[in-house]
C-alpha cells in the first residue's frame, strides 16, 4: 500500500468520523427529551440570584 492510498483512506475516514460526530451532535441538541435541560441552561445567565456575599 503506497502512501497516497493510505492518505486517501485516512482523509476519508476523518471526513466520515467528523461528519457523523456533527450529525450526532445536532440530533442530541434537537432531541425533544433534552429541551427542558437546554431551556433551563439558556436562562441561567438571566437569573438574578448571584449577589455577592458581604
CHARMM-style PDB file with segment names, atoms N, HN, CA, C and O in Angstrom:
ATOM      1  N   UNK     1       0.852  -1.171   0.000  1.00  0.00      PROA
ATOM      2  CA  UNK     1       0.000   0.000   0.000  1.00  0.00      PROA
ATOM      3  C   UNK     1       0.896   1.231   0.000  1.00  0.00      PROA
ATOM      4  O   UNK     1       1.761   1.385   0.861  1.00  0.00      PROA
ATOM      5  N   UNK     2       0.679   2.090  -0.961  1.00  0.00      PROA
ATOM      6  HN  UNK     2      -0.024   1.965  -1.661  1.00  0.00      PROA
ATOM      7  CA  UNK     2       1.509   3.284  -1.062  1.00  0.00      PROA
ATOM      8  C   UNK     2       0.991   4.367  -0.109  1.00  0.00      PROA
ATOM      9  O   UNK     2      -0.111   4.278   0.432  1.00  0.00      PROA
ATOM     10  N   UNK     3       1.810   5.366   0.068  1.00  0.00      PROA
ATOM     11  HN  UNK     3       2.705   5.439  -0.372  1.00  0.00      PROA
ATOM     12  CA  UNK     3       1.448   6.479   0.943  1.00  0.00      PROA
ATOM     13  C   UNK     3       0.199   7.195   0.440  1.00  0.00      PROA
ATOM     14  O   UNK     3      -0.654   7.580   1.239  1.00  0.00      PROA
ATOM     15  N   UNK     4       0.081   7.376  -0.865  1.00  0.00      PROA
ATOM     16  HN  UNK     4       0.774   7.063  -1.514  1.00  0.00      PROA
ATOM     17  CA  UNK     4      -1.067   8.085  -1.428  1.00  0.00      PROA
ATOM     18  C   UNK     4      -2.377   7.353  -1.147  1.00  0.00      PROA
ATOM     19  O   UNK     4      -3.384   7.983  -0.823  1.00  0.00      PROA
ATOM     20  N   UNK     5      -2.366   6.040  -1.269  1.00  0.00      PROA
ATOM     21  HN  UNK     5      -1.548   5.528  -1.532  1.00  0.00      PROA
ATOM     22  CA  UNK     5      -3.572   5.259  -0.992  1.00  0.00      PROA
ATOM     23  C   UNK     5      -3.914   5.352   0.491  1.00  0.00      PROA
ATOM     24  O   UNK     5      -5.074   5.547   0.854  1.00  0.00      PROA
ATOM     25  N   UNK     6      -2.902   5.212   1.345  1.00  0.00      PROA
ATOM     26  HN  UNK     6      -1.960   5.053   1.050  1.00  0.00      PROA
ATOM     27  CA  UNK     6      -3.111   5.303   2.788  1.00  0.00      PROA
ATOM     28  C   UNK     6      -3.648   6.683   3.173  1.00  0.00      PROA
ATOM     29  O   UNK     6      -4.582   6.784   3.968  1.00  0.00      PROA
ATOM     30  N   UNK     7      -3.064   7.738   2.616  1.00  0.00      PROA
ATOM     31  HN  UNK     7      -2.304   7.656   1.970  1.00  0.00      PROA
ATOM     32  CA  UNK     7      -3.505   9.099   2.918  1.00  0.00      PROA
ATOM     33  C   UNK     7      -4.951   9.310   2.483  1.00  0.00      PROA
ATOM     34  O   UNK     7      -5.713   9.988   3.172  1.00  0.00      PROA
ATOM     35  N   UNK     8      -5.331   8.740   1.355  1.00  0.00      PROA
ATOM     36  HN  UNK     8      -4.712   8.189   0.795  1.00  0.00      PROA
ATOM     37  CA  UNK     8      -6.705   8.860   0.880  1.00  0.00      PROA
ATOM     38  C   UNK     8      -7.669   8.219   1.879  1.00  0.00      PROA
ATOM     39  O   UNK     8      -8.693   8.816   2.210  1.00  0.00      PROA
ATOM     40  N   UNK     9      -7.360   7.015   2.363  1.00  0.00      PROA
ATOM     41  HN  UNK     9      -6.528   6.530   2.094  1.00  0.00      PROA
ATOM     42  CA  UNK     9      -8.231   6.336   3.320  1.00  0.00      PROA
ATOM     43  C   UNK     9      -8.307   7.093   4.642  1.00  0.00      PROA
ATOM     44  O   UNK     9      -9.374   7.160   5.253  1.00  0.00      PROA
ATOM     45  N   UNK    10      -7.206   7.654   5.082  1.00  0.00      PROA
ATOM     46  HN  UNK    10      -6.340   7.599   4.585  1.00  0.00      PROA
ATOM     47  CA  UNK    10      -7.206   8.418   6.328  1.00  0.00      PROA
ATOM     48  C   UNK    10      -8.060   9.674   6.176  1.00  0.00      PROA
ATOM     49  O   UNK    10      -8.816  10.017   7.086  1.00  0.00      PROA
ATOM     50  N   UNK    11      -7.952  10.352   5.061  1.00  0.00      PROA
ATOM     51  HN  UNK    11      -7.338  10.073   4.323  1.00  0.00      PROA
ATOM     52  CA  UNK    11      -8.767  11.550   4.828  1.00  0.00      PROA
ATOM     53  C   UNK    11     -10.249  11.201   4.785  1.00  0.00      PROA
ATOM     54  O   UNK    11     -11.074  11.908   5.363  1.00  0.00      PROA
ATOM     55  N   UNK    12     -10.584  10.122   4.108  1.00  0.00      PROA
ATOM     56  HN  UNK    12      -9.914   9.547   3.639  1.00  0.00      PROA
ATOM     57  CA  UNK    12     -11.981   9.706   4.027  1.00  0.00      PROA
ATOM     58  C   UNK    12     -12.501   9.297   5.400  1.00  0.00      PROA
ATOM     59  O   UNK    12     -13.630   9.624   5.765  1.00  0.00      PROA
ATOM     60  N   UNK    13     -11.681   8.584   6.155  1.00  0.00      PROA
ATOM     61  HN  UNK    13     -10.764   8.318   5.858  1.00  0.00      PROA
ATOM     62  CA  UNK    13     -12.085   8.171   7.494  1.00  0.00      PROA
ATOM     63  C   UNK    13     -12.326   9.364   8.395  1.00  0.00      PROA
ATOM     64  O   UNK    13     -13.297   9.385   9.151  1.00  0.00      PROA
ATOM     65  N   UNK    14     -11.458  10.353   8.324  1.00  0.00      PROA
ATOM     66  HN  UNK    14     -10.669  10.336   7.709  1.00  0.00      PROA
ATOM     67  CA  UNK    14     -11.644  11.562   9.118  1.00  0.00      PROA
ATOM     68  C   UNK    14     -12.895  12.312   8.727  1.00  0.00      PROA
ATOM     69  O   UNK    14     -13.624  12.809   9.585  1.00  0.00      PROA
ATOM     70  N   UNK    15     -13.145  12.395   7.438  1.00  0.00      PROA
ATOM     71  HN  UNK    15     -12.552  11.991   6.741  1.00  0.00      PROA
ATOM     72  CA  UNK    15     -14.345  13.078   6.961  1.00  0.00      PROA
ATOM     73  C   UNK    15     -15.603  12.366   7.443  1.00  0.00      PROA
ATOM     74  O   UNK    15     -16.543  13.008   7.911  1.00  0.00      PROA
ATOM     75  N   UNK    16     -15.621  11.057   7.331  1.00  0.00      PROA
ATOM     76  HN  UNK    16     -14.858  10.535   6.950  1.00  0.00      PROA
ATOM     77  CA  UNK    16     -16.783  10.284   7.780  1.00  0.00      PROA
ATOM     78  C   UNK    16     -16.959  10.422   9.291  1.00  0.00      PROA
ATOM     79  O   UNK    16     -18.079  10.608   9.767  1.00  0.00      PROA
ATOM     80  N   UNK    17     -15.869  10.335  10.047  1.00  0.00      PROA
ATOM     81  HN  UNK    17     -14.959  10.184   9.661  1.00  0.00      PROA
ATOM     82  CA  UNK    17     -15.937  10.431  11.505  1.00  0.00      PROA
ATOM     83  C   UNK    17     -16.487  11.783  11.943  1.00  0.00      PROA
ATOM     84  O   UNK    17     -17.419  11.837  12.745  1.00  0.00      PROA
ATOM     85  N   UNK    18     -15.928  12.868  11.433  1.00  0.00      PROA
ATOM     86  HN  UNK    18     -15.171  12.824  10.781  1.00  0.00      PROA
ATOM     87  CA  UNK    18     -16.358  14.190  11.868  1.00  0.00      PROA
ATOM     88  C   UNK    18     -17.748  14.556  11.353  1.00  0.00      PROA
ATOM     89  O   UNK    18     -18.478  15.287  12.022  1.00  0.00      PROA
ATOM     90  N   UNK    19     -18.124  14.063  10.184  1.00  0.00      PROA
ATOM     91  HN  UNK    19     -17.531  13.469   9.640  1.00  0.00      PROA
ATOM     92  CA  UNK    19     -19.486  14.274   9.702  1.00  0.00      PROA
ATOM     93  C   UNK    19     -20.474  13.538  10.601  1.00  0.00      PROA
ATOM     94  O   UNK    19     -21.516  14.085  10.962  1.00  0.00      PROA
ATOM     95  N   UNK    20     -20.149  12.309  10.959  1.00  0.00      PROA
ATOM     96  HN  UNK    20     -19.303  11.865  10.666  1.00  0.00      PROA
ATOM     97  CA  UNK    20     -21.000  11.553  11.876  1.00  0.00      PROA
ATOM     98  C   UNK    20     -21.101  12.214  13.238  1.00  0.00      PROA
ATOM     99  O   UNK    20     -22.181  12.278  13.825  1.00  0.00      PROA
ATOM    100  N   UNK    21     -19.976  12.707  13.743  1.00  0.00      PROA
ATOM    101  HN  UNK    21     -19.098  12.655  13.266  1.00  0.00      PROA
ATOM    102  CA  UNK    21     -19.971  13.400  15.033  1.00  0.00      PROA
ATOM    103  C   UNK    21     -20.845  14.650  14.975  1.00  0.00      PROA
ATOM    104  O   UNK    21     -21.594  14.927  15.912  1.00  0.00      PROA
ATOM    105  N   UNK    22     -20.756  15.395  13.893  1.00  0.00      PROA
ATOM    106  HN  UNK    22     -20.148  15.169  13.131  1.00  0.00      PROA
ATOM    107  CA  UNK    22     -21.570  16.599  13.719  1.00  0.00      PROA
ATOM    108  C   UNK    22     -23.055  16.251  13.689  1.00  0.00      PROA
ATOM    109  O   UNK    22     -23.861  16.907  14.349  1.00  0.00      PROA
ATOM    110  N   UNK    23     -23.413  15.233  12.936  1.00  0.00      PROA
ATOM    111  HN  UNK    23     -22.759  14.700  12.400  1.00  0.00      PROA
ATOM    112  CA  UNK    23     -24.819  14.834  12.824  1.00  0.00      PROA
ATOM    113  C   UNK    23     -25.346  14.378  14.182  1.00  0.00      PROA
ATOM    114  O   UNK    23     -26.457  14.746  14.565  1.00  0.00      PROA
ATOM    115  N   UNK    24     -24.567  13.583  14.913  1.00  0.00      PROA
ATOM    116  HN  UNK    24     -23.665  13.284  14.601  1.00  0.00      PROA
ATOM    117  CA  UNK    24     -24.997  13.124  16.232  1.00  0.00      PROA
ATOM    118  C   UNK    24     -25.130  14.285  17.218  1.00  0.00      PROA
ATOM    119  O   UNK    24     -26.017  14.271  18.072  1.00  0.00      PROA
ATOM    120  N   UNK    25     -24.268  15.276  17.111  1.00  0.00      PROA
ATOM    121  HN  UNK    25     -23.547  15.287  16.418  1.00  0.00      PROA
ATOM    122  CA  UNK    25     -24.364  16.445  17.979  1.00  0.00      PROA
ATOM    123  C   UNK    25     -25.642  17.226  17.698  1.00  0.00      PROA
ATOM    124  O   UNK    25     -26.311  17.672  18.630  1.00  0.00      PROA
ATOM    125  N   UNK    26     -25.982  17.392  16.442  1.00  0.00      PROA
ATOM    126  HN  UNK    26     -25.438  17.029  15.685  1.00  0.00      PROA
ATOM    127  CA  UNK    26     -27.217  18.095  16.079  1.00  0.00      PROA
ATOM    128  C   UNK    26     -28.436  17.315  16.557  1.00  0.00      PROA
ATOM    129  O   UNK    26     -29.385  17.904  17.076  1.00  0.00      PROA
ATOM    130  N   UNK    27     -28.420  16.006  16.388  1.00  0.00      PROA
ATOM    131  HN  UNK    27     -27.649  15.527  15.966  1.00  0.00      PROA
ATOM    132  CA  UNK    27     -29.539  15.178  16.858  1.00  0.00      PROA
ATOM    133  C   UNK    27     -29.689  15.309  18.367  1.00  0.00      PROA
ATOM    134  O   UNK    27     -30.804  15.447  18.868  1.00  0.00      PROA
ATOM    135  N   UNK    28     -28.571  15.266  19.098  1.00  0.00      PROA
ATOM    136  HN  UNK    28     -27.664  15.154  18.691  1.00  0.00      PROA
ATOM    137  CA  UNK    28     -28.619  15.409  20.559  1.00  0.00      PROA
ATOM    138  C   UNK    28     -29.198  16.766  20.958  1.00  0.00      PROA
ATOM    139  O   UNK    28     -30.017  16.850  21.874  1.00  0.00      PROA
ATOM    140  N   UNK    29     -28.779  17.809  20.280  1.00  0.00      PROA
ATOM    141  HN  UNK    29     -28.114  17.740  19.537  1.00  0.00      PROA
ATOM    142  CA  UNK    29     -29.238  19.152  20.633  1.00  0.00      PROA
ATOM    143  C   UNK    29     -30.720  19.344  20.324  1.00  0.00      PROA
ATOM    144  O   UNK    29     -31.389  20.113  21.013  1.00  0.00      PROA
ATOM    145  N   UNK    30     -31.238  18.680  19.327  1.00  0.00      PROA
ATOM    146  HN  UNK    30     -30.694  18.055  18.767  1.00  0.00      PROA
ATOM    147  CA  UNK    30     -32.629  18.867  18.926  1.00  0.00      PROA
ATOM    148  C   UNK    30     -33.569  17.785  19.449  1.00  0.00      PROA
ATOM    149  O   UNK    30     -34.765  17.828  19.161  1.00  0.00      PROA
ATOM    150  N   UNK    31     -33.061  16.819  20.209  1.00  0.00      PROA
ATOM    151  HN  UNK    31     -32.089  16.785  20.443  1.00  0.00      PROA
ATOM    152  CA  UNK    31     -33.880  15.733  20.734  1.00  0.00      PROA
ATOM    153  C   UNK    31     -34.898  16.304  21.726  1.00  0.00      PROA
ATOM    154  O   UNK    31     -34.514  17.053  22.624  1.00  0.00      PROA
ATOM    155  N   UNK    32     -36.175  15.973  21.588  1.00  0.00      PROA
ATOM    156  HN  UNK    32     -36.488  15.365  20.858  1.00  0.00      PROA
ATOM    157  CA  UNK    32     -37.203  16.561  22.454  1.00  0.00      PROA
ATOM    158  C   UNK    32     -36.964  16.337  23.953  1.00  0.00      PROA
ATOM    159  O   UNK    32     -37.319  17.194  24.762  1.00  0.00      PROA
ATOM    160  N   UNK    33     -36.384  15.230  24.324  1.00  0.00      PROA
ATOM    161  HN  UNK    33     -36.095  14.534  23.667  1.00  0.00      PROA
ATOM    162  CA  UNK    33     -36.141  14.933  25.738  1.00  0.00      PROA
ATOM    163  C   UNK    33     -35.180  15.947  26.371  1.00  0.00      PROA
ATOM    164  O   UNK    33     -35.255  16.186  27.576  1.00  0.00      PROA
ATOM    165  N   UNK    34     -34.293  16.537  25.595  1.00  0.00      PROA
ATOM    166  HN  UNK    34     -34.231  16.342  24.616  1.00  0.00      PROA
ATOM    167  CA  UNK    34     -33.294  17.470  26.115  1.00  0.00      PROA
ATOM    168  C   UNK    34     -33.774  18.917  26.129  1.00  0.00      PROA
ATOM    169  O   UNK    34     -33.037  19.802  26.564  1.00  0.00      PROA
ATOM    170  N   UNK    35     -34.986  19.172  25.667  1.00  0.00      PROA
ATOM    171  HN  UNK    35     -35.585  18.453  25.314  1.00  0.00      PROA
ATOM    172  CA  UNK    35     -35.459  20.549  25.546  1.00  0.00      PROA
ATOM    173  C   UNK    35     -35.483  21.269  26.893  1.00  0.00      PROA
ATOM    174  O   UNK    35     -35.031  22.410  26.986  1.00  0.00      PROA
ATOM    175  N   UNK    36     -35.998  20.629  27.924  1.00  0.00      PROA
ATOM    176  HN  UNK    36     -36.365  19.702  27.848  1.00  0.00      PROA
ATOM    177  CA  UNK    36     -36.091  21.280  29.236  1.00  0.00      PROA
ATOM    178  C   UNK    36     -34.704  21.621  29.770  1.00  0.00      PROA
ATOM    179  O   UNK    36     -34.510  22.692  30.345  1.00  0.00      PROA
ATOM    180  N   UNK    37     -33.756  20.739  29.589  1.00  0.00      PROA
ATOM    181  HN  UNK    37     -33.913  19.869  29.122  1.00  0.00      PROA
ATOM    182  CA  UNK    37     -32.388  20.984  30.062  1.00  0.00      PROA
ATOM    183  C   UNK    37     -31.783  22.199  29.366  1.00  0.00      PROA
ATOM    184  O   UNK    37     -31.166  23.043  30.015  1.00  0.00      PROA
ATOM    185  N   UNK    38     -31.954  22.290  28.057  1.00  0.00      PROA
ATOM    186  HN  UNK    38     -32.454  21.603  27.530  1.00  0.00      PROA
ATOM    187  CA  UNK    38     -31.371  23.399  27.314  1.00  0.00      PROA
ATOM    188  C   UNK    38     -32.127  24.706  27.565  1.00  0.00      PROA
ATOM    189  O   UNK    38     -31.519  25.777  27.562  1.00  0.00      PROA
ATOM    190  N   UNK    39     -33.433  24.633  27.781  1.00  0.00      PROA
ATOM    191  HN  UNK    39     -33.926  23.763  27.783  1.00  0.00      PROA
ATOM    192  CA  UNK    39     -34.192  25.837  28.120  1.00  0.00      PROA
ATOM    193  C   UNK    39     -33.717  26.394  29.460  1.00  0.00      PROA
ATOM    194  O   UNK    39     -33.557  27.606  29.608  1.00  0.00      PROA
ATOM    195  N   UNK    40     -33.492  25.520  30.431  1.00  0.00      PROA
ATOM    196  HN  UNK    40     -33.621  24.535  30.311  1.00  0.00      PROA
ATOM    197  CA  UNK    40     -33.002  25.962  31.736  1.00  0.00      PROA
ATOM    198  C   UNK    40     -31.602  26.556  31.605  1.00  0.00      PROA
ATOM    199  O   UNK    40     -31.310  27.594  32.199  1.00  0.00      PROA
ATOM    200  N   UNK    41     -30.745  25.910  30.838  1.00  0.00      PROA
ATOM    201  HN  UNK    41     -30.981  25.067  30.355  1.00  0.00      PROA
ATOM    202  CA  UNK    41     -29.381  26.410  30.652  1.00  0.00      PROA
ATOM    203  C   UNK    41     -29.385  27.766  29.946  1.00  0.00      PROA
ATOM    204  O   UNK    41     -28.522  28.603  30.211  1.00  0.00      PROA
ATOM    205  N   UNK    42     -30.335  27.986  29.061  1.00  0.00      PROA
ATOM    206  HN  UNK    42     -31.036  27.306  28.846  1.00  0.00      PROA
ATOM    207  CA  UNK    42     -30.407  29.264  28.352  1.00  0.00      PROA
ATOM    208  C   UNK    42     -30.810  30.402  29.283  1.00  0.00      PROA
ATOM    209  O   UNK    42     -30.464  31.558  29.039  1.00  0.00      PROA
ATOM    210  N   UNK    43     -31.539  30.077  30.350  1.00  0.00      PROA
ATOM    211  HN  UNK    43     -31.819  29.138  30.548  1.00  0.00      PROA
ATOM    212  CA  UNK    43     -31.995  31.105  31.285  1.00  0.00      PROA
ATOM    213  C   UNK    43     -31.001  31.385  32.404  1.00  0.00      PROA
ATOM    214  O   UNK    43     -31.158  32.381  33.110  1.00  0.00      PROA
ATOM    215  N   UNK    44     -30.000  30.561  32.593  1.00  0.00      PROA
ATOM    216  HN  UNK    44     -29.872  29.751  32.020  1.00  0.00      PROA
ATOM    217  CA  UNK    44     -29.054  30.733  33.697  1.00  0.00      PROA
ATOM    218  C   UNK    44     -28.379  32.105  33.728  1.00  0.00      PROA
ATOM    219  O   UNK    44     -28.264  32.677  34.812  1.00  0.00      PROA
ATOM    220  N   UNK    45     -27.931  32.660  32.617  1.00  0.00      PROA
ATOM    221  HN  UNK    45     -28.024  32.195  31.736  1.00  0.00      PROA
ATOM    222  CA  UNK    45     -27.294  33.981  32.694  1.00  0.00      PROA
ATOM    223  C   UNK    45     -28.261  35.092  33.105  1.00  0.00      PROA
ATOM    224  O   UNK    45     -27.826  36.151  33.558  1.00  0.00      PROA
ATOM    225  N   UNK    46     -29.546  34.865  32.955  1.00  0.00      PROA
ATOM    226  HN  UNK    46     -29.899  34.005  32.587  1.00  0.00      PROA
ATOM    227  CA  UNK    46     -30.532  35.901  33.248  1.00  0.00      PROA
ATOM    228  C   UNK    46     -31.054  35.849  34.678  1.00  0.00      PROA
ATOM    229  O   UNK    46     -31.741  36.773  35.114  1.00  0.00      PROA
ATOM    230  N   UNK    47     -30.744  34.792  35.409  1.00  0.00      PROA
ATOM    231  HN  UNK    47     -30.186  34.041  35.054  1.00  0.00      PROA
ATOM    232  CA  UNK    47     -31.223  34.675  36.783  1.00  0.00      PROA
ATOM    233  C   UNK    47     -30.537  35.708  37.663  1.00  0.00      PROA
ATOM    234  O   UNK    47     -29.349  35.994  37.511  1.00  0.00      PROA
ATOM    235  N   UNK    48     -31.311  36.256  38.580  1.00  0.00      PROA
ATOM    236  HN  UNK    48     -32.276  36.024  38.703  1.00  0.00      PROA
ATOM    237  CA  UNK    48     -30.786  37.322  39.441  1.00  0.00      PROA
ATOM    238  C   UNK    48     -30.532  36.777  40.849  1.00  0.00      PROA
ATOM    239  O   UNK    48     -31.031  37.336  41.826  1.00  0.00      PROA
ATOM    240  N   UNK    49     -29.777  35.714  40.956  1.00  0.00      PROA
ATOM    241  HN  UNK    49     -29.372  35.261  40.163  1.00  0.00      PROA
ATOM    242  CA  UNK    49     -29.522  35.113  42.260  1.00  0.00      PROA
ATOM    243  C   UNK    49     -28.028  35.005  42.567  1.00  0.00      PROA
ATOM    244  O   UNK    49     -27.620  34.157  43.359  1.00  0.00      PROA
ATOM    245  N   UNK    50     -27.239  35.831  41.965  1.00  0.00      PROA
ATOM    246  HN  UNK    50     -27.571  36.520  41.322  1.00  0.00      PROA
ATOM    247  CA  UNK    50     -25.798  35.733  42.177  1.00  0.00      PROA
ATOM    248  C   UNK    50     -25.230  36.995  42.831  1.00  0.00      PROA
ATOM    249  O   UNK    50     -24.212  37.531  42.394  1.00  0.00      PROA
ATOM    250  N   UNK    51     -25.903  37.456  43.879  1.00  0.00      PROA
ATOM    251  HN  UNK    51     -26.730  37.021  44.234  1.00  0.00      PROA
ATOM    252  CA  UNK    51     -25.418  38.628  44.607  1.00  0.00      PROA
ATOM    253  C   UNK    51     -24.202  38.241  45.435  1.00  0.00      PROA
ATOM    254  O   UNK    51     -24.190  37.169  46.042  1.00  0.00      PROA
ATOM    255  N   UNK    52     -23.194  39.078  45.473  1.00  0.00      PROA
ATOM    256  HN  UNK    52     -23.204  39.948  44.981  1.00  0.00      PROA
ATOM    257  CA  UNK    52     -22.018  38.753  46.292  1.00  0.00      PROA
ATOM    258  C   UNK    52     -22.360  38.846  47.776  1.00  0.00      PROA
ATOM    259  O   UNK    52     -23.134  39.701  48.206  1.00  0.00      PROA
ATOM    260  N   UNK    53     -21.764  37.948  48.536  1.00  0.00      PROA
ATOM    261  HN  UNK    53     -21.136  37.254  48.186  1.00  0.00      PROA
ATOM    262  CA  UNK    53     -21.982  37.979  49.983  1.00  0.00      PROA
ATOM    263  C   UNK    53     -21.050  39.006  50.599  1.00  0.00      PROA
ATOM    264  O   UNK    53     -19.865  39.062  50.271  1.00  0.00      PROA
ATOM    265  N   UNK    54     -21.594  39.818  51.493  1.00  0.00      PROA
ATOM    266  HN  UNK    54     -22.556  39.773  51.759  1.00  0.00      PROA
ATOM    267  CA  UNK    54     -20.793  40.874  52.127  1.00  0.00      PROA
ATOM    268  C   UNK    54     -20.484  40.501  53.553  1.00  0.00      PROA
ATOM    269  OT1 UNK    54     -19.819  41.259  54.259  1.00  0.00      PROA
TER     270      UNK     54
END
